[in-house]
Amino acid sequence: MKRLWARVRYYLGLLGLFAKYSLMEQMEYRINFVAGIAVECGYMLIKLMYAVLILNAGAEINGLTANEMLMCIGTYIMVTGIYMGIYPNFWALPLSVRDGSLDMLLTKPVNSQFLITLRKLDFGMPIPDVLCGLALIVYGWQQQGLPVTFANVAGFVVFCITGWFLTYCLFLIPELLSFWFISTNGLQALSSSVFDFNNTPMNIYPKWVQRLGIFLLPVFLITNFPTLFVMGALSPAMILWGLAAPLLIFAVQRFLWRRALRRYTSASG
Amino acid sequence: MKPAGYCYIFGMGMQKAMAYRADFFLSLASCIFPIIMQAYLWTALYAAGAADTNGYTYEQMILYTLLAGITSRIVATGFENDVAQDIKDGGLNKYLVKPVNYGSYCFAQFAGSKAAAVGFLLAVTAAVLGGASLLLGIPFEPVRLALYALSLALALVLNFSIFFTIALLGFWLTEIRQLFGTISIVIMVISGGVFPLDIFGPAAAAASAVLPFGYTTQFCVNIVNGQLTMGEIGLGFAAQLFWIIVFTLAHRVLWWQGAKRYTAVGG
C-alpha cells in the first residue's frame, strides 16, 4: 500500500511538472494559445445550436424535460473541453509513430502510456467548453428544481470523471491503429462523429441505439449518466455498470496499447 | 501553362486523394452519423409537436438534414493549409519561377482532389433522393434536380474562392493556419451545413440571404426540398455568381499585394 501511494505521488508530481512546462510553452506562443480557444469556441457554437433548438422547443421528449436535456448537453460540452486539455498528445501520437520520434519517449523510466498521452497539457482549449458547459448544467439544474444535495453533486462529479476517463480510453483506441496503418485520419473522423452522438441526449434515439451506446460502445455513459443520476433515474445495476464500464474499456485499451507497442518498428528514427 | 498542364495537375490531385483508399472512404462515411443523429432529433421534436422551424415541414427538414450533410461535405475545402504553409515556409518559390498561375494550380489540384469524393457523394445523394421519394413520398421535379447540380458546381467554385482569399491573408498573418479550424467551423455553421439558419429567427434568415456563405450549402439544398420558389432560385444563382466575382477579384488583389511583400524565406 505504501509503495502504491509512493507511485501515485510520483506520477502526480510528474503531472504537475508536465502542467508547468506546458503552461510555460503556451505562454511563450500566445497566438497559438488564443487560436486554440478560438477553435474550441467554433466547435462549441455547433453544440450550442443543439441546446438552442431544444430550449426553443421547450417540450418533454421521451421522459426528459428541456432543462434536463440542457444538463446533458452541458455535461457533453464540459467533458469534451476537459478532454481537449490532453488532445495535443493524441494528435501527435500517429505522427510520432510515423517519423520514429516515439523512440525517445519509450526510453524514459516511466509508464509509456502516461508519458505519451499526458505530457502536453493545453490550458486554452478547455476554457470556453468548461465555462459554457458549467453554465448550462447550473442553469438546467436550477430551472428543473433538482435538489442540490451532497450525494447528488458527488454522484454527478463522479460520473463526469468516469465519463472523462471513458472519453480518454475510447479516443485513444483509434489512435493506436496508427501502429498498424499509415494514415488514420478517416478513422479519427469516424470516431469523432460517433462521439458526437452525445450532441443530443440519448432519449431521442430508439431503444436499440440506446442499448448499443450504453453496453456495446458506451459513449452514452459519458454525458447522460451524470444527469440521470441526479434525476434518480438510474437503477443500482445501471450505476454499477456506469462505474464498471470505464474499467472494462480501460482493460481493452491497455491490451491494445501493449500489442501496438510490440508492433512499433522505430521507422525513420 | 497550357490547359493540358492543369489537366495533369487535376490528375495528380485525384491520385493524392485516393492514395489511402480505406482512409478516404472512412472519412466520407463519418458524415453519416451526424445525419442520423439530426434525423432522430427532428423526428423527436416533430413528434412532440415542438419543432419551431419557420415553415419547414417534417419531410422538408429530414430532406434538408440528409442533403446538407452531404452537400457541405461535397463543397468542403482543405487546401488552405497548404497555401498558408507555402507562403510561410517559402514553398511558393517553386511556383513563382515557373510559368504557372498559382490560383489556377490550386484550383486544378482542389478539383482533382474533390473529383472522386464528389462522384461518390453524388451517387449517395441519388440514393438518398430515391429513398426519400419512396419513404417520405416527396415528389422531385427533374428541373429542381438539374438546378441543384448546377448550384453545387457554382458552390464548389464559390467555396474555393472564399477559402483561397482567406488563405492568401497568410502573406500578412504568419500564424493564420491556427485560425483555419475556427474559420472552417464558423463558415460551415453559417452556410447552413448543420441546421438551416432561417429556423433561428428573421435576423439569422436575413444574414444567410445577404452573406455569401449560405449560397454554398443552404441555397443548394433548399432548391431540392422545395423551400424556394423559382424566382428565389434565380436570385440565388445571381448571388452565387456575384460572390464568385467578388471573391475572385478579392483574391487577385490580395495575390498582387501579397506577392509584392513576399520575402521567400526558406524554400
Interface residues (C-beta under 8 A of the other chain):
Chain A: I31 N32 A35 G36 A38 V39 C41 G42 Y43 L45 I46 M49 Y50 V52 L53 N56 A57 G58 A59 E60 I61 N62 F181 I182 S183 T184 N185 G186 L187 A189 L190 S192 S193 V194 D196 F197 N199 T200 I204 Y205 P206 V209
Chain B: Y20 A22 D23 F24 F25 L26 S27 A29 S30 C31 I32 F33 P34 M37 Y40 L41 T43 A44 L45 A48 G49 A50 A51 D52 E175 Q178 L179 G181 T182 I183 S184 I185 V186 V189 V194 F195 I199 F200
